[in-house]
Amino acid sequence: MAIIINPINPVAFSVFGLPVRWYALAYIAAFVIGYYIMKYMTNKKDSEICLSKKQMDDLLTYFVLGVILGGRLGYVLFYNLGYFIANPLEIFALWHGGMSFHGGLLGVIAATFLFVKNNSFPDKSVIRNSFRILDVLAVLVPLGLGLGRIANFINMEIMGRVTDSPLGVIFVGGPQVPRHASPLYEFALEGVVLFIIMLLLYYKTNLRRYSGALSGMFCILYACFRIFCEQFRAPDAHIGFLTSWGLTQGMLLSGIMMIVGITVLICALRKK
């Protein structure tokens, strides 16, 4: 017996006739909440990196641009390059949807290195300072991921594979085929569980003393959770499975991410 759900209007409210969607609110909430938590974490005496208010404000701008540009370009390159080559103006149509987490992550990493290069710190190493910021960010990213997955569920997008499990979901008025609520699975693992683990690693271990260690751990853990959730998530219709044994684009990108995370973690722990 599937779970019957009344769909939620993806438009939260309108301002002067312009629709404001839950998806946009999720992004805004993630940036605002992340800003204040990061400000608190970097202002503590035992923090590995200290940022002034001006630096925090500038860093937020870098992050916003990194997420939007990286996420969109990642989707264009990783998921639908042929379509966008044929329709280049659609690249700018963000309201039509289409953001890649892996692309957004690359955008944030690039933005962080650029920010550090354009600012002065007591430690002159661009690499160490960049990873110190990314280590703090590794604790906060799951919050944004969780909010984004809830918005995905409200939009009834990236839903899971067809199932006869009692956990299958049917939206009233939609296709009467039960599917896994994969956005909620990802919310639980990539959002809640990953945030708790990263928070414990930050405060209950000495990993943050090793610049880059927490960043590496985040990549490894996220990749594991994402690959697991991909077992229930339906592959993109225009891509499908990459192999006969069920490899998806998300699994492939997450596998690469895991290898990078292991490499970063090993290098971080080998540095004194």
Secondary structure as the mmCIF struct_conf table of DSSP 4:
data_model
#
loop_
_struct_conf.conf_type_id
_struct_conf.id
_struct_conf.beg_label_comp_id
_struct_conf.beg_label_asym_id
_struct_conf.beg_label_seq_id
_struct_conf.end_label_comp_id
_struct_conf.end_label_asym_id
_struct_conf.end_label_seq_id
HELX_LH_PP_P HELX_LH_PP_P1 ALA A 2 ALA A 2
STRN STRN1 ILE A 3 ILE A 5
HELX_LH_PP_P HELX_LH_PP_P2 ASN A 6 ASN A 9
BEND BEND1 PRO A 10 PRO A 10
STRN STRN2 VAL A 11 VAL A 15
TURN_TY1_P TURN_TY1_P1 PHE A 16 GLY A 17
STRN STRN3 LEU A 18 ARG A 21
HELX_RH_AL_P HELX_RH_AL_P1 TRP A 22 THR A 42
TURN_TY1_P TURN_TY1_P2 ASN A 43 ASN A 43
BEND BEND2 LYS A 44 LYS A 44
TURN_TY1_P TURN_TY1_P3 LYS A 45 ASP A 46
BEND BEND3 GLU A 48 ILE A 49
HELX_RH_AL_P HELX_RH_AL_P2 LYS A 53 TYR A 79
HELX_RH_AL_P HELX_RH_AL_P3 LEU A 81 ALA A 86
HELX_RH_3T_P HELX_RH_3T_P1 PRO A 88 PHE A 92
HELX_RH_3T_P HELX_RH_3T_P2 LEU A 94 HIS A 96
HELX_RH_AL_P HELX_RH_AL_P4 PHE A 101 LYS A 117
TURN_TY1_P TURN_TY1_P4 ASN A 118 ASN A 118
BEND BEND4 ASN A 119 ASN A 119
BEND BEND5 PRO A 122 ASP A 123
HELX_RH_AL_P HELX_RH_AL_P5 VAL A 126 ILE A 154
TURN_TY1_P TURN_TY1_P5 ASN A 155 MET A 156
BEND BEND6 ILE A 158 ILE A 158
STRN STRN4 GLY A 160 GLY A 160
STRN STRN5 VAL A 162 VAL A 162
BEND BEND7 SER A 165 SER A 165
TURN_TY1_P TURN_TY1_P6 PRO A 166 LEU A 167
STRN STRN6 VAL A 169 PHE A 171
TURN_TY1_P TURN_TY1_P7 VAL A 172 GLY A 173
BEND BEND8 GLY A 174 GLY A 174
BEND BEND9 GLN A 176 GLN A 176
STRN STRN7 ARG A 179 ARG A 179
HELX_RH_AL_P HELX_RH_AL_P6 SER A 182 GLU A 186
HELX_RH_PI_P HELX_RH_PI_P1 PHE A 187 VAL A 193
HELX_RH_AL_P HELX_RH_AL_P7 LEU A 194 LYS A 204
BEND BEND10 THR A 205 ASN A 206
HELX_RH_3T_P HELX_RH_3T_P3 LEU A 207 ARG A 209
BEND BEND11 TYR A 210 TYR A 210
TURN_TY1_P TURN_TY1_P8 SER A 211 GLY A 212
HELX_RH_AL_P HELX_RH_AL_P8 ALA A 213 CYS A 229
TURN_TY1_P TURN_TY1_P9 GLU A 230 PHE A 232
STRN STRN8 ARG A 233 ARG A 233
HELX_LH_PP_P HELX_LH_PP_P3 ALA A 234 ASP A 236
TURN_TY1_P TURN_TY1_P10 ALA A 237 ILE A 239
BEND BEND12 LEU A 242 THR A 243
TURN_TY1_P TURN_TY1_P11 SER A 244 TRP A 245
HELX_RH_AL_P HELX_RH_AL_P9 GLN A 249 ARG A 270
#
